[in-house]
């Protein structure tokens, strides 16, 4: 967790440098498109600060009031980040509307484009690192921060290309139009982050591929049992939780049933990482036809 926190601190520092470069690019050019790019970077810095706070809080150990730990705070941070993105998109749309009705020539275009390109290269490298480390953690907040930063890279490339075309062709109307395109793109990005994070807060089940793999591991390592049923999973920050009922023969001793449970848990943790498993053992009369048959 200390490693993730150091990365989050690095995100704030990198974000401030990128913000300075993009802010300077907008200041020297007066471009609405570069304004939109700088404003999105401002959101990146705020999101990085949120991520750092979430990671520190999530690292706190479980207590009497939070017996499952504090991991879900990362989903809250990701939701707030998505809301910030939506707000930034609305501000960009407002600015683009005003520039559309009062267009002005872009000043020092080559300097502004160069500064923005330099900032974009830095963003691309840091976004790749955040996404990789967020998945490795796993850390939903860090991964969301990386995905958001990746959208910043894409929009910056579009802005740079469009601005070059606008300056060379003298099409002043293209500058605010680019800002609108950026706003729409990050608005969609914000919605996806919010949707994904709300799913985590609502204990949404993992995708079908992961659920099927869990069922397969249980079936492969429960020799001596009859079936497993009512498998349920949820995620909270770095940890995933799995619970299910394991049906065993009615005359099986407790220590034998316990040994089966240990074998299943070991196999699941070995492949699934930070997985906490709860198994409820039942006699064979509790078997269900829709359960997972033991191989």
N, C-alpha and C positions, 0 to 999 in steps of 0.2 A: 504493500500500500504506500510506503514511503516513496517508492519509485514513481508511482502514479502521481503522487502529490508534487514531486519535483518536475514532472512533465507538465502538470497543470500550471505551476509557477512559470515554467519556460514559455508556455502559451501566452501568458500575460505580457512577458517581456517582448516576445516576437510580435505579438499583436500591436504593441505600442510603436514598435519600429515600422511595421507595415502601415499603420495608421498615419504616422508622420509622413511617410513617403507619398501615400495616396492623397492625404490632405494637402500637401505641397503641390502635387500634380493638379488638383482641382483649383488651388489658389492662383497658380500661374496661368491657368488656361481659362477659368470661368466656365468650364464645360459641365453641362447638366449630367452627362453620362459619367464623367469622373466624380461628380458629386455623389451620385448613387453608389459608386464603387467605394468611396471613402466612408459613406454612412454605413454601408454594410460591414466594413471593417471595424467601425466603432462598436457595432453590435458584437463582433467577434471578441473584442477585448472584454466587454461586459460578460459575455458568455464564458470566457476563460476564467474570469473571477468567480462566477457562479460555480463552475466546475470544480475549482479549487476548494471552495467552501463545502460543496457537496461531498467531495472525496474525504475531506478531513472529518466531517460529521459521520460519514458512512463507516469510517475506520474505528469509531468508538465501539467498544465491546457491548454485547447484549447486557441489559440490566432488567430490573424488576418490571419497569414500565414498557420495555421493548425487548421481550424475551427472544424475538427473532432477529435482533440486531437493528441497525439503522440504515441498512443498504438501500431501502426504497427512496431515500432522500435524493438519490441520483436521478430517479425518474422525475421527481419534482423539479430538479434543476433543469432537466432536458425540456420539460413542459414550458418553464419560464423562458428558456432560450428560444423555443419556437414562437412564443408570444412576442418576444423582442424582435424577432425576424419579421413578423407580421406588421408590427408598428413601424419598423424601418421601411418596409415596402410602401406603406401608406404615406410616409413622409416623402419618399422619393416620388411617388405619383403626384403629390401636391406640388413639389418643386418643378417637376417636368411640365405640369399644366401651366405654371406661371411662365416658364421659359418658352413654351410653345407660343404663347400670345405675345411675348416680348423677346424675340430671338436676338442673339448677338453673336458676332464672329468669335471663334475659338482662338485665344491668344497663345503664343509660344507652344504650338501643338506638339512639336517634336520633343521638347523638353518634358512636357506633361506625359506624353506617351512613353518616353524612356523611363521616367520615374515609376510609372504604373507598371511597366513590364518588369522592372527590377523587383518591385513589391510582389508581383504575381509569382515570380520564380521562388521567392522565399516562402510564400503561402503554400505552393504546391509541395515543396519538400516537407514542410511541417504538417500539412494535412495527411500525407502518407504515413508519417510517424504516429500521429494521433490515432488514426484508424487502426493501424497495426497493434499499437499498445492497448487500445480500448478493447480489441478482441482478445488479446492475450491476457488481460487483467482477470476476468472481463470487467469492463467498466462502461455501463450504458452512457453515463454523462460524458466521458472522454471520447467514446466512439461518436456520439452525437455532435460533439464539438468538432471532431475531425470531418464528419460528413458535411457539416455546415461550412467549414473552411474550404472543402472541395468545391462546393457550389460557388464560393467566392472566386476560386480560380477560374472556373468555367465562365462566369459572368465577366470577369476581368478580361479574359481573352476575347470575348465577344465585343466588349467595349473598345478594346484597343483596335481590333480589326475594323469595327464600324466607324470609329473616330478617324482612322486613316482614310477610309472611303469618303467620309463627310468633308474632311479638310481638302482632299485632292479634288473632289467634285464640286466643292462650294455649296453643298446641300445643308444649309443651316437647320432645316427641319429634322434632319437625321439625328442630331444630337439629343433633343428631348425624346425622340422616338426610341432611341437606344436606352434611355433612362427608364422609360415605361416597360420595355422588354425585360430589363434587369429586375424591376420591381415585381413583375408578374412571375418571373422565374423564382426569385427568393420567397415570394408569397407561397408558392407551391411547396418549396423546400421547408418552410416553416410549418405548413400544415402536416407534412409527412413526419416531421420530428414530433409534433404534438400528438399525432395519431399513434405513433410507435410508443411514446412514453406513457400515454394514457392506457394503452394496452398492458403495459407493465404494472401500472398502479391498480388495474382491475384484475390482476392475476390471470392474464390471458395465457392460454396454453401455448407451448412452443409449436413449431410447425410440424406437419404430419410426419416428415422424415425422421425427426428427433424422437417423436412419440413411438414410432414403429421400432426404432433402434432400441429404445428402452424396453419395449415389450419383448424384443428378441433376446436381449441380454438376460432378462428375468427368466424366460423360458429355457435358455441354455444352461443356466447355473442353479436351477432349483430342483435338481434331481432328488427324488424322495418325496417331493410335494405333489399335489394333484393339479392345482391350477392357481393362478393369481387373477384377481379381478379388482374393479374400482380403482384403477391407476389414475392418480391425479398429480399434476405438476404445477409449479409456479416459480417465479424468479423474483429475487429481491437483491438488487445490486450485484455483487460478485457471486452470490450463492443462489443455487437452485434447490428446490425442495420437491421431494417425491414421496408419496405415500400410497400404499395399496394393501389389500387383504391377501394373505397367502393361505390357501386351503391345504391341509395335511391330513393324512389318515388319522382317524379318531383315536387309535391306540398308540400313536407315536409319542415318545417321551419328550418332555420339555427341552432337554439338552440337545436332542436330535433335531428338533424344529429350530432351535436357536442356531445350531451349526449351519443349517440351510440358509437362514437369514444372513448370517455372517458372510457366507459364500456369495450370496447375491449382492450384498452391499459392497463387498470388495471389488467385484467385477464392475459394478456401476460406477464406483468412485474412480477406478483405474481409467475408465474411458471418458467419463463425464466431468472430471475435475472437481470443482467445488460443489459437490452434491450432498445434501443431507437427506437421509432416507429413514422413513418410519414404516415399519411393517407390522400389520396386525394379523396374528396367526389365528386361524379358525379350523374347526373340525370339518370333515368331509361332507357333512350334511348341509354345510353352507355353500357348497359349490354352485356356480352359475354357468349356464351354457355359453354365455357371452364372454367368459373369462379367458385368460391366456393359458392354454394347455402347456404343461411342462413336458419338454422333449426328453 
